[in-house]
């Protein structure tokens, strides 16, 4: 398992574990998701941000396909940890 140092390393097909932390008044909520990267891109938000491209706030957005097929979309920020996992071994045939 390797922790990524740059969002440039987030390429489609990598199996990753994403851990997000959201600070609240008295707690920190932690969410962890594992899956295969489908897409990584910067997306424009509706928020205005002076001197940025198109005067909008841009965020790194990651789309992950979980093992059950669900697509999980998250924004990557300073409180997000992304780790590269080894690929899942493929199932070799089924019992007959």
C-alpha positions in Angstrom: 0.0 0.0 0.0 1.4 3.4 -1.1 0.2 6.8 -0.1 0.1 9.2 -3.1 2.0 12.4 -2.9 0.5 14.1 -5.9 -2.9 14.2 -7.6 -1.1 13.7 -10.9 -0.6 10.0 -9.8 -4.4 9.4 -9.8 -4.8 7.5 -13.0 -7.8 5.4 -14.2 -7.5 1.7 -13.4 -5.6 2.1 -10.1 -7.2 0.4 -7.0 -7.2 2.9 -4.2 -8.5 3.5 -0.7 -9.7 7.0 0.0 -10.1 8.3 3.5 -11.9 11.6 4.1 -12.1 13.5 7.3 -14.7 16.1 8.1 -14.1 18.2 11.2 -17.2 19.0 13.3 -17.5 21.0 16.5 -16.9 18.0 18.8 -16.1 15.1 16.5 -14.3 14.2 13.3 -16.3 12.1 10.8 -14.1 9.7 8.9 -15.3 7.9 5.7 -13.2 5.2 3.9 -14.0 3.9 0.4 -12.1 1.4 -1.7 -12.4 0.9 -5.4 -11.0 1.5 -8.9 -10.4 5.0 -10.2 -12.7 5.7 -13.1 -11.8 9.4 -13.6 -9.8 12.2 -12.0 -10.3 15.8 -13.1 -10.5 19.3 -11.9 -14.1 20.6 -11.9 -15.4 24.1 -11.7 -17.8 24.8 -8.8 -20.6 27.4 -8.7 -18.6 29.4 -6.1 -17.0 32.7 -7.2 -13.2 32.9 -6.6 -11.3 36.0 -7.7 -8.4 35.6 -10.1 -9.0 31.9 -10.7 -9.8 30.4 -14.1 -13.3 31.8 -15.1 -13.4 33.4 -11.7 -14.6 30.1 -10.2 -13.4 27.8 -7.5 -11.9 24.6 -9.0 -11.7 21.3 -7.1 -9.9 18.0 -7.7 -12.7 15.5 -8.1 -12.2 11.7 -8.1 -14.7 9.1 -9.4 -14.3 5.6 -7.9 -16.1 2.4 -8.9 -16.6 0.3 -5.7 -16.6 -3.5 -5.8 -20.4 -3.6 -5.8 -20.5 -1.3 -8.8 -21.5 1.8 -7.0 -19.9 5.0 -8.3 -18.5 7.2 -5.6 -17.5 10.8 -6.3 -15.5 12.8 -3.9 -13.6 16.1 -3.8 -9.9 15.8 -2.8 -8.8 18.3 -0.2 -6.1 18.7 2.5 -8.1 16.3 4.7 -8.2 13.5 2.1 -5.8 10.6 2.1 -5.4 8.4 -1.0 -3.6 5.1 -0.9 -2.8 2.8 -3.8 -3.8 -0.8 -3.1 -2.6 -3.9 -4.8 -5.0 -5.1 -7.6 -7.6 -7.6 -6.6 -6.8 -11.1 -7.7 -9.2 -12.2 -10.5 -11.5 -15.0 -9.8 -10.3 -18.1 -11.7 -13.4 -20.1 -12.8 -16.3 -21.1 -10.7 -17.0 -24.3 -8.8 -18.9 -26.7 -10.9 
